[in-house]
Amino acid sequence: MDIEQKGKILAIVVLAGARNKVKPGGAPIFIAENEEEQEKIALNLSRTLKAMAHDLENGVYILMKH
């Protein structure tokens, strides 16, 4: 059975210095030490989850299914 979730945040990737900008609950939060690691995590998750990664330009990426 294939279950799809659309229009929902599937994951959050945040820089260590911006972790206070997100609150736990609803989606897994991945913490990166720097921007390079953050981009790599977001890219790998987007491929794995078949989701789009959106850079909020404040140290936070969200991964969503559209």
Secondary structure, DSSP 8 states (H G I E B T S, - for coil): ------SSEEEEEEEGGGGGG--SSSS-EEEESSHHHHHHHHHHHHHHHT-EEEE-SSSEEEEE--
